[in-house]
Protein backbone atom coordinates (compact mmCIF):
# COMPACT_ATOMS: atom_id res chain seq x y z
CA UNK A 1 0.00 0.00 0.00
CA UNK A 2 1.48 3.25 -1.13
CA UNK A 3 0.52 6.59 0.30
CA UNK A 4 0.49 9.61 -1.89
CA UNK A 5 1.96 12.83 -0.72
CA UNK A 6 -0.50 15.73 -0.43
CA UNK A 7 1.43 17.65 -3.09
CA UNK A 8 0.98 14.87 -5.71
CA UNK A 9 -2.67 15.70 -6.52
CA UNK A 10 -4.60 18.96 -6.22
CA UNK A 11 -7.22 18.98 -3.48
CA UNK A 12 -10.71 18.67 -4.97
CA UNK A 13 -13.38 20.76 -3.28
CA UNK A 14 -15.95 18.64 -1.44
CA UNK A 15 -19.28 18.26 -3.29
CA UNK A 16 -22.18 20.48 -2.20
CA UNK A 17 -24.43 18.81 0.31
CA UNK A 18 -28.18 19.07 -0.21
CA UNK A 19 -30.40 18.44 2.78
CA UNK A 20 -34.13 17.95 2.19
CA UNK A 21 -36.48 18.02 5.16
CA UNK A 22 -40.11 16.95 5.01
CA UNK A 23 -42.47 17.32 7.95
CA UNK A 24 -45.41 14.98 7.67
CA UNK A 25 -46.98 15.19 11.12
CA UNK A 26 -47.18 17.82 13.83
CA UNK A 27 -48.09 16.67 17.33
CA UNK A 28 -49.16 19.25 19.90
CA UNK A 29 -49.85 18.40 23.53
CA UNK A 30 -51.72 20.86 25.71
CA UNK A 31 -52.88 20.96 29.29
CA UNK A 32 -56.50 20.65 30.32
CA UNK A 33 -58.71 23.53 29.26
CA UNK A 34 -59.80 25.97 31.91
CA UNK A 35 -63.56 25.98 32.48
CA UNK A 36 -65.40 29.00 31.14
CA UNK A 37 -66.44 31.23 34.00
CA UNK A 38 -69.27 33.57 33.12
CA UNK A 39 -68.86 36.97 34.65
CA UNK A 40 -71.83 37.91 36.79
CA UNK A 41 -74.26 40.16 34.97
CA UNK A 42 -74.15 43.75 36.16
CA UNK A 43 -76.99 44.58 38.51
CA UNK A 44 -79.63 46.56 36.72
CA UNK A 45 -81.83 49.05 38.42
CA UNK A 46 -85.48 48.05 38.18
CA UNK A 47 -87.52 50.15 35.79
CA UNK A 48 -90.32 50.45 38.32
CA UNK A 49 -90.00 50.59 42.03
CA UNK A 50 -92.30 48.40 44.10
CA UNK A 51 -94.45 51.35 45.13
CA UNK A 52 -94.84 52.45 41.49
CA UNK A 53 -95.79 48.94 40.40
CA UNK A 54 -98.38 48.53 43.15
CA UNK A 55 -99.76 52.03 42.45
CA UNK A 56 -100.32 51.16 38.76
CA UNK A 57 -102.05 47.87 39.64
CA UNK A 58 -104.71 49.43 41.84
C-alpha positions in Angstrom: 0.0 0.0 0.0 1.5 3.3 -1.1 0.5 6.6 0.3 0.5 9.6 -1.9 2.0 12.8 -0.7 -0.5 15.7 -0.4 1.4 17.7 -3.1 1.0 14.9 -5.7 -2.7 15.7 -6.5 -4.6 19.0 -6.2 -7.2 19.0 -3.5 -10.7 18.7 -5.0 -13.4 20.8 -3.3 -16.0 18.6 -1.4 -19.3 18.3 -3.3 -22.2 20.5 -2.2 -24.4 18.8 0.3 -28.2 19.1 -0.2 -30.4 18.4 2.8 -34.1 17.9 2.2 -36.5 18.0 5.2 -40.1 16.9 5.0 -42.5 17.3 8.0 -45.4 15.0 7.7 -47.0 15.2 11.1 -47.2 17.8 13.8 -48.1 16.7 17.3 -49.2 19.2 19.9 -49.9 18.4 23.5 -51.7 20.9 25.7 -52.9 21.0 29.3 -56.5 20.7 30.3 -58.7 23.5 29.3 -59.8 26.0 31.9 -63.6 26.0 32.5 -65.4 29.0 31.1 -66.4 31.2 34.0 -69.3 33.6 33.1 -68.9 37.0 34.6 -71.8 37.9 36.8 -74.3 40.2 35.0 -74.1 43.7 36.2 -77.0 44.6 38.5 -79.6 46.6 36.7 -81.8 49.1 38.4 -85.5 48.0 38.2 -87.5 50.1 35.8 -90.3 50.5 38.3 -90.0 50.6 42.0 -92.3 48.4 44.1 -94.5 51.4 45.1 -94.8 52.5 41.5 -95.8 48.9 40.4 -98.4 48.5 43.1 -99.8 52.0 42.5 -100.3 51.2 38.8 -102.0 47.9 39.6 -104.7 49.4 41.8 
